[in-house]
């Protein structure tokens, strides 16, 4: 753009992007649930469905066993 006096004016456009609060809360909840399931569950989550058998078999513990070691969670 020219100002008529031989100089140029430049327009600066500032774009502000905000993340929706609901999306952040949903991702935080998914992260917390997944962290518990992978790192700490010893039958608690599936005990609602399988009862005491979930504690004996540790279904999720066995499913995520190698992942636990890779992430540094203690499990033995």
N, C-alpha and C positions, 0 to 999 in steps of 0.2 A: 504494500500500500504506500502511496505517496501522500505527503502532507501538503503538497502544493508549493512548498518552499524548497524543494529539492531533496529533502530528507525522507527517510523511510520509517514507518511505524510497523512494528511487528506485534501481532496479537498472540498472547500466550494463553493457551487453554489448559486449565487444570481439570483433570478428570479424577474424581474421587470415587473409589469403588469400595463398598462396604459389604462384608459378608453377613448374611442373615443370621441373627442370633439363634434361631431354631436349628439351622444347619450345624452350627458350632456345637450346640448342646447335644444334638443327635450323634454327631461324630465322637464327642467326649463320652457319651453313654456306651456307644459301641466299643470304643477303646477300653473303657473300664471293664465291661463284661468280658471282652476277649482276653484281656490281661488276666482276669481272674480265672477264666476257663483254662487258659494255657498254663499259667504259672502256679496256681494255688489249689485248684479243684482236686479233691480227693474222694469224690463221689457225691458231694453235696448237690450239685445241679441235677443229676439224674436220679437222685434218691426219691424225688417226688413221683417219678414214673416207675422205677424198678425197686424201690424200697431198699432194704438192707443189702440186697444183692449188688447194688451200685457201689457200696462201700467195700465189699469183698472183692469185686472185679476191677474197680477203678477204671471204668471204660474210657473216660476222657483223659485220665493220666496216661494210660497206655497209648491212646491215639496221638497225644501230643508229646510223648516221651522224648523223642530225639529233638524236637523243637525246643523243649525245655532246656536240654543240655546246650544246644546251640545259642540260646539266648542267655545262658548263665544262671538259670533258676536252679536252686538245689532241689533234688527230689529223692535222694537215697540217704 
